[in-house]
Amino acid sequence: MMNPTVEALLILQERDVRVSALTAELENLPIQIEAVEDDLAVRTAKFDETKVKTRQIEADRKKLDLDVQSKQAAIARYRTQQQTTRKNEEFSALNHEIEHAEKEISALEDQELELMEAYDKGLAVVAQAQKDLAVFQEKAKQKKTDLEKRTAAVTAELTGAKEKQAAAEKTVDEEVLSRYRRILKSKKDVALVPIHGGSCGGCHMKLTSQTVLSAKGGENLASCENCGRLVYWLE
Ligand SMILES: [Zn+2]
């Protein structure tokens, strides 16, 4: 027959494990929610960056266009000057200026074409990125909702689990309880372990036959000589 104290401790331990698991989950949930938010912020920033980059292409093209316009105006001025001059030298100098400006305009227009193509590509990239972002936003929203629901559920579950834990604590003798709590605090995992093939179920070291017999007898609480955990005989 199992020692009644061991029986009570096993129930308490099971409830302790539950409370620890729920507490750990509850501590982790806000971190998960924050990670979802951070991820979304990074994605949104990346999208904004893509949009700004694309807008910049169009702004650059408009600047080139203004250059073209001012050069065209200059050409018009040169032609007017040509009409008023009587000097051949000045006339050919103006011709030279006009040719030069026309070459520059041609180069600028080539650049403009390149930018127009880049802008079209950029617009397509932005449109796709916007769709991707919308999908991601929806997923993130769902994930956050799930995590918030889980937080509420775990909070409620933890309240119940703590009540059960407190009820189980009342069934254990105070001295035994403080010993159990002390072991649990130092071992972090469990304080009460079964004997497996003559070894401690916690640290797996061989137990003395005296300890095994004591646990088997079920009259006293036996403990592992190596790790100090309480051990019990499992039929
Ligand atoms: Zn041990």
Boltz pocket constraint, residues with backbone or C-beta under 6 A from the ligand:
constraints:
  - pocket:
      binder: B
      contacts: [[A, 200], [A, 201], [A, 202], [A, 203], [A, 204], [A, 205], [A, 224], [A, 225], [A, 226], [A, 227], [A, 228], [A, 229]]
      max_distance: 6.0
